[in-house]
Amino acid sequence: MMGLVGCLLGIIGFGIGVPIGLFIGFLLFIYKEPADVKDPIIRPLHDLDTSSLLDILPEIPSWMKHPDYDRIDWLNRFISDMWPFLNKLLDVQICAAPRIALKPLVPTFPCFTRISVSLMEKPQVDFGLRLLGADIMAIPGLYQYIQQEMISKQIASFYLWPQTLEIPILDGSVGATKKPVGILHVKVVRALKLLKMDLLGSSDPYVKLSLSGERLPAKKTSIKMRNLNPVWNEDFKLTVKDPQSQVLQLHVYDWEKVGTHDKLGMQVVPLRLLTPHETQEFSLDLVKNTNPNDPQNKKPRGQLVVQMTFNPFKEDNERFSGPLDRYASNGSGVGRLPKHDGSICGAGLLSVILQRAEGVEGKYHNNPYAVIIFKGEKKKSKLVKRTRDPCWNEEFQFVLEEAPLKDMIHIEVMSKRRHFSLLRRKESLGHVDINLNDVVHNGRINEKYDLMNSKYGVICIEIRWEVT
């Protein structure tokens, strides 16, 4: 009997003592400050080597691995369907999750200029290595050391994001666009019997003209106030890239001081109707739009008279009559420049291709863009955010009446804050002035220039001169 009572008391004491002990231990753990804890050693990322970085960054962020944009599902499905059959080719198996970017996009097939490939995580590599009839990869520990540690780590160090493999497809320096082949000279002569749009029975007409397939702003004539039979006699020049498919678009508007300008009519002229170097005059019946079935086109809207001349560029072998004419010897072994005849000094097109800049750096921000100033005309490239090595690949064109033999072109790299600020909103990252004499005589230059007022900055530019 005493033994049973003692057993019961022991069980009760254990049931009470354990919770009390745990509670007291919890209080001691919470309120007792340890005296042997040291501050952790914090090191900046740039002090770590590549191997250490790969160990602490096992995979890329989820926002990069599973984006809601920049996806190419058709390519993913293609690789998924094809992949099971690739391991039948060789005794090598590689399991990897690549990220493939096709950019920048361009309007010419295959619609992108390069392929960027990077790995989303460390690849898994598996292969056999036979020696004397046996697979030595079956040796315990050797497979893990060679394939998982050495090979996978080496591949990851080259191609694990943000490291990329760049595969060029098209020539990005010219934006994969068609090369200009000539200049279209357009003279807007006059209009006859335009529609009356104002309350006083008149209109204030002007003409906008552009070429199809171009994203450049349309050119405009002056405004003729209160005139239904205006006379302009104004000349314009447009660069042509495909005379067989492009058309000249002419739109006549009634100018309004406030509000939308009313459309008086429009018309188009296919460039394939033109004979090179021959001026042709057209008297165009204005219509509302190009839909032949629209009954509104039967309403008389007046006429527009224009003169057009297409001057194609001369081929390279037409610029000079021969190598001896270009650099003829003067007897002392020193070459001389070609004569400044019409083959060089005539009208033409100056094309400036801004490719990229390297090492440009501002004091307050790095959002570089380029500014081109030539003969009082100013053109700007796109702005690239947060970089010292911007890539533009943009082309700018200047139509000239004569060759720029003695002219300079000024190109300056600027940076601008992305948000509104009254303090240091813009700053210069360097500039260069290029003499165009060599461009005229050689037809083309492609150089890398050191930027003035920049410590390390350089800019890569291609400039072409094409004579009409």
C-alpha positions in Angstrom: 0.0 0.0 0.0 2.8 2.4 0.9 4.5 1.6 -2.4 1.5 2.5 -4.4 1.1 5.8 -2.6 4.7 6.6 -3.1 4.4 5.9 -6.9 1.4 8.2 -7.1 3.1 11.0 -5.3 6.2 10.6 -7.6 4.0 10.9 -10.7 2.2 13.9 -9.3 5.5 15.6 -8.4 6.9 14.9 -11.8 3.8 16.4 -13.5 4.1 19.5 -11.4 7.8 19.9 -11.3 8.4 19.7 -15.1 6.1 22.6 -16.0 7.5 24.7 -13.2 11.1 23.9 -14.3 10.4 24.8 -17.9 8.7 28.1 -16.9 11.7 29.1 -14.7 14.1 28.1 -17.5 12.2 30.2 -20.0 12.4 33.2 -17.7 16.1 32.8 -17.2 16.6 32.5 -21.0 14.6 35.7 -21.7 15.9 38.0 -19.0 19.5 36.9 -18.6 21.9 38.8 -20.9 24.7 36.7 -22.3 28.1 38.1 -21.8 30.0 36.1 -24.5 28.1 37.3 -27.6 30.2 39.4 -30.0 29.2 41.7 -32.7 29.0 40.1 -36.2 31.7 40.9 -38.7 30.1 42.9 -41.6 32.0 43.0 -44.9 31.0 45.0 -48.0 30.1 42.9 -51.1 33.0 44.3 -53.1 35.5 42.8 -50.6 34.2 39.3 -51.5 35.7 37.2 -54.3 33.6 35.6 -57.1 33.5 32.2 -55.4 32.2 33.7 -52.1 29.5 35.7 -54.0 28.3 32.6 -55.8 28.0 30.8 -52.5 25.9 33.4 -50.8 23.8 34.1 -53.9 22.6 30.6 -54.9 20.0 31.9 -57.3 18.7 35.1 -58.8 15.8 37.1 -57.4 12.3 35.8 -58.0 11.3 39.0 -59.8 13.9 38.3 -62.4 13.2 34.5 -62.5 9.5 34.8 -63.0 8.8 38.2 -64.6 5.3 39.2 -65.7 6.8 40.7 -68.9 9.6 40.0 -71.4 8.4 36.4 -71.8 8.6 34.4 -75.0 6.2 31.5 -74.4 6.6 30.0 -77.9 10.4 29.6 -77.3 9.7 28.0 -74.0 7.3 25.5 -75.5 9.8 24.7 -78.4 12.6 23.9 -76.0 10.3 21.9 -73.7 9.1 19.7 -76.7 12.6 19.3 -78.1 14.6 18.8 -74.8 13.7 15.1 -74.2 15.3 14.1 -77.4 18.6 15.9 -77.0 20.0 13.5 -74.4 19.9 10.7 -77.0 22.8 12.4 -79.0 25.6 12.1 -76.5 26.3 10.5 -73.1 26.2 13.9 -71.5 23.2 15.4 -69.6 22.9 19.0 -68.6 19.9 20.4 -66.7 19.8 24.2 -66.6 17.2 26.9 -66.5 18.3 29.6 -69.0 16.9 33.1 -69.5 17.0 34.1 -73.1 16.4 37.7 -74.1 15.9 38.8 -77.8 16.6 42.5 -77.9 16.7 45.3 -78.9 13.7 44.9 -81.2 14.0 46.3 -84.7 11.6 46.6 -87.7 13.8 44.2 -89.9 13.7 40.4 -89.9 14.5 38.6 -87.6 13.2 41.6 -85.5 16.1 41.6 -82.9 19.8 42.4 -83.1 21.2 40.1 -80.5 20.5 37.2 -78.1 21.4 37.4 -74.4 21.6 34.1 -72.6 22.1 33.7 -68.8 21.5 30.9 -66.3 18.8 31.3 -63.6 20.6 28.9 -61.2 23.6 26.6 -61.1 23.4 23.9 -63.8 23.3 20.2 -63.1 25.9 18.3 -65.2 26.0 14.5 -65.5 28.3 12.4 -67.7 30.2 9.2 -67.7 33.9 8.7 -68.1 35.1 5.3 -69.0 38.6 4.0 -68.2 39.6 0.4 -68.9 36.0 -0.5 -69.4 34.7 0.9 -66.1 32.9 4.2 -65.4 35.2 6.0 -63.0 32.4 8.5 -62.2 30.9 5.7 -60.1 33.7 6.1 -57.6 32.1 7.4 -54.3 32.9 11.1 -53.9 34.5 11.6 -57.3 31.2 12.3 -59.0 30.2 14.9 -56.4 33.6 16.6 -56.5 34.1 16.8 -60.2 30.7 17.3 -61.7 28.8 19.1 -58.9 31.6 21.2 -57.5 34.2 21.9 -60.2 32.2 21.9 -63.4 28.9 23.3 -62.2 30.7 26.0 -60.3 32.9 27.0 -63.3 29.8 27.2 -65.7 27.9 29.3 -63.1 30.8 31.7 -62.7 30.6 32.5 -66.4 26.9 32.5 -67.1 24.9 32.7 -63.8 22.8 35.9 -63.9 23.8 38.7 -64.1 26.6 37.4 -66.3 25.4 36.9 -69.9 26.5 35.4 -73.1 25.9 37.9 -76.0 25.3 36.5 -79.5 25.1 39.2 -82.2 22.6 38.6 -84.9 22.3 41.9 -86.8 24.6 44.9 -87.1 23.3 47.1 -84.2 25.4 50.1 -85.2 22.8 51.0 -87.9 19.8 49.9 -85.9 19.1 47.1 -88.5 17.2 49.6 -90.6 17.3 50.2 -94.3 20.0 52.5 -95.6 19.0 55.8 -97.3 19.3 55.6 -101.0 18.5 59.2 -102.1 16.9 62.5 -101.4 13.4 63.6 -102.5 13.1 67.3 -103.3 9.5 68.5 -102.9 8.3 72.0 -103.8 4.8 72.8 -102.5 3.7 75.3 -105.2 0.1 76.2 -104.5 -3.5 75.1 -103.8 -6.7 75.9 -105.6 -10.3 76.1 -104.5 -9.9 74.8 -101.0 -12.9 74.3 -98.7 -14.3 77.2 -96.7 -14.0 76.3 -93.0 -14.1 79.7 -91.2 -17.3 81.6 -90.3 -16.3 84.4 -92.7 -16.1 82.0 -95.7 -12.4 81.4 -95.8 -9.6 79.2 -94.4 -6.1 79.5 -93.1 -4.3 76.6 -94.9 -0.9 75.0 -94.4 0.5 71.6 -95.7 2.2 68.8 -93.8 4.3 66.4 -95.8 6.1 63.1 -94.9 7.2 59.8 -96.3 5.5 56.5 -95.4 7.4 54.2 -93.2 9.2 57.0 -91.3 8.8 58.0 -87.7 10.3 61.5 -88.2 8.1 64.5 -87.6 6.3 65.8 -90.7 7.5 68.9 -92.4 5.2 71.9 -92.6 4.7 74.9 -94.9 3.9 78.3 -93.7 0.3 79.3 -92.9 -1.6 81.5 -95.5 -4.2 83.4 -93.6 -7.7 83.8 -95.1 -6.8 82.3 -98.5 -8.6 79.6 -100.5 -6.0 79.8 -103.3 -2.7 80.0 -101.4 0.7 80.2 -103.1 3.7 78.8 -101.1 6.6 77.9 -103.5 8.4 76.3 -100.5 11.0 73.6 -100.9 11.6 70.6 -98.7 14.0 67.6 -98.6 13.2 64.1 -97.4 15.5 61.1 -97.2 14.3 58.0 -99.2 15.0 54.4 -98.2 12.7 52.4 -100.5 11.5 54.3 -103.6 9.6 51.3 -104.9 7.3 51.1 -101.8 7.3 54.5 -100.1 4.8 57.3 -100.9 4.8 61.0 -100.2 1.9 61.9 -97.9 0.4 65.4 -98.2 -2.2 66.7 -95.8 -3.8 70.2 -96.0 -5.1 71.7 -92.7 -7.0 74.8 -91.7 -5.0 76.4 -88.9 -6.9 77.3 -85.7 -5.6 79.5 -82.9 -7.5 77.5 -80.4 -8.5 73.8 -80.7 -7.9 71.1 -83.3 -6.9 72.1 -86.8 -9.5 71.0 -89.3 -8.5 68.7 -92.2 -9.1 70.2 -95.6 -8.0 67.2 -97.6 -5.1 64.9 -98.4 -3.4 63.0 -101.2 -0.5 60.6 -101.7 2.1 60.2 -104.5 4.0 56.9 -104.9 7.7 57.5 -105.5 7.8 54.7 -108.1 6.1 57.2 -110.5 9.3 59.4 -110.4 12.2 59.2 -112.9 15.5 59.8 -111.1 16.9 63.4 -111.5 13.8 64.5 -113.4 11.5 67.1 -112.0 7.8 66.2 -112.3 4.8 68.4 -111.5 1.5 66.9 -110.1 -1.9 68.5 -109.8 -3.6 66.5 -107.1 -7.3 66.3 -106.4 -7.7 66.4 -102.6 -9.7 63.7 -100.9 -10.8 63.0 -97.3 -8.9 59.7 -97.0 -7.4 57.0 -99.2 -10.5 54.7 -99.0 -11.8 54.7 -102.6 -15.3 53.5 -101.4 -15.8 56.4 -99.0 -18.6 58.6 -100.4 -17.0 61.7 -98.7 -14.2 61.5 -101.3 -16.7 62.5 -104.1 -17.0 65.9 -102.5 -14.8 68.5 -104.3 -12.0 69.7 -101.9 -9.7 71.6 -104.2 -6.3 70.8 -105.7 -2.8 70.8 -104.5 0.1 71.5 -107.0 3.6 70.0 -106.1 6.8 69.5 -107.9 9.0 66.4 -107.0 12.5 65.3 -107.9 14.2 62.1 -106.7 18.0 62.2 -106.6 19.5 58.8 -105.8 22.9 58.7 -104.1 25.9 58.0 -106.3 27.6 54.7 -105.8 31.0 54.6 -104.3 32.7 53.9 -107.7 31.0 57.0 -109.1 32.4 59.4 -106.5 35.9 59.3 -108.1 36.9 58.4 -111.6 39.7 56.1 -110.3 42.3 55.6 -107.6 44.8 57.6 -109.5 42.5 60.6 -109.6 41.8 60.4 -105.9 45.4 60.5 -104.7 47.5 61.3 -107.8 51.3 61.5 -107.2 52.9 64.9 -107.5 56.3 63.5 -108.2 57.6 63.8 -104.7 55.7 60.8 -103.4 53.1 62.9 -101.6 49.5 62.3 -102.5 47.1 65.2 -103.0 43.3 65.4 -102.4 40.9 65.0 -105.3 39.5 68.0 -107.1 36.4 69.5 -105.6 34.1 68.9 -108.5 30.4 68.0 -108.4 31.3 64.4 -107.5 32.2 65.5 -104.0 30.9 69.0 -103.4 27.3 68.5 -104.6 24.3 68.1 -102.4 24.0 65.0 -100.2 23.0 63.3 -97.0 25.1 63.4 -93.8 24.3 60.4 -91.5 25.5 60.3 -87.9 25.2 57.0 -86.1 25.6 57.3 -82.3 26.7 53.8 -81.3 27.7 54.0 -77.6 29.7 55.8 -74.9 32.0 54.3 -72.3 33.2 55.5 -68.9 31.1 58.7 -68.8 30.4 59.9 -65.3 28.7 62.9 -63.7 29.0 64.4 -60.3 25.4 64.2 -59.4 23.7 61.6 -61.7 24.4 59.2 -64.6 21.4 59.2 -67.0 23.3 59.9 -70.2 22.0 61.1 -73.6 23.8 62.7 -76.5 23.2 66.0 -78.2 24.2 66.7 -81.8 24.6 70.3 -83.0 25.3 70.9 -86.7 24.7 74.1 -88.7 22.4 75.5 -86.0 20.3 72.3 -86.0 20.0 70.4 -82.7 19.1 66.7 -82.3 19.0 64.5 -79.2 19.3 60.8 -78.6 17.3 58.7 -76.1 18.2 58.9 -72.4 19.6 55.7 -70.8 19.1 55.5 -67.0 21.7 54.8 -64.4 24.7 53.8 -66.5 28.2 54.9 -67.3 28.3 52.9 -70.6 25.1 53.9 -72.5 24.3 52.2 -75.8 22.1 54.2 -78.2 22.5 52.8 -81.7 20.5 55.8 -83.2 20.9 57.4 -86.5 20.4 61.1 -87.3 20.4 62.7 -90.8 21.2 66.1 -92.2 20.2 67.0 -95.8 22.8 69.5 -97.2 23.0 71.6 -100.3 26.8 71.1 -100.5 29.5 68.9 -99.0 30.6 70.0 -95.4 34.3 70.2 -96.4 35.1 72.9 -93.8 32.4 72.2 -91.2 32.6 70.8 -87.7 30.0 68.8 -85.9 29.6 69.1 -82.2 28.5 66.1 -80.1 28.0 66.3 -76.4 27.1 63.7 -73.8 24.7 65.1 -71.2 23.0 63.7 -68.1 19.6 64.7 -66.7 17.8 64.0 -63.5 14.8 61.7 -64.0 12.8 63.7 -61.5 12.1 67.4 -61.4 14.8 69.4 -59.6 15.9 72.9 -59.6 19.4 72.0 -58.5 21.9 70.5 -61.0 19.1 69.2 -63.2 21.5 68.8 -66.2 25.2 68.4 -66.5 27.7 67.8 -69.2 29.7 64.5 -69.3 32.0 65.5 -72.1 32.0 66.6 -75.7 33.8 66.2 -79.0 34.1 68.3 -82.2 34.7 66.3 -85.4 36.0 67.8 -88.6 34.0 66.4 -91.5 36.6 66.9 -94.2 37.8 63.3 -94.0 34.2 62.1 -94.0 33.5 63.8 -97.3 36.6 62.4 -99.0 36.4 58.9 -97.6 32.6 58.6 -97.7 32.6 57.0 -94.2 34.4 57.0 -90.9 33.8 54.8 -87.8 35.9 55.9 -84.9 36.2 56.0 -81.1 36.8 59.6 -79.7 38.0 60.7 -76.3 35.5 63.1 -74.8 36.8 66.5 -73.8 36.2 67.5 -70.2 35.8 63.9 -69.2 38.3 61.9 -67.2 37.8 58.5 -68.9 34.9 58.9 -71.3 34.9 57.9 -74.9 32.2 57.8 -77.6 31.9 55.6 -80.6 30.4 57.3 -83.7 30.0 56.4 -87.4 29.5 59.2 -89.9 28.6 58.7 -93.6 28.4 61.2 -96.5 26.4 60.2 -99.5 26.3 62.4 -102.6 23.2 62.9 -104.8 
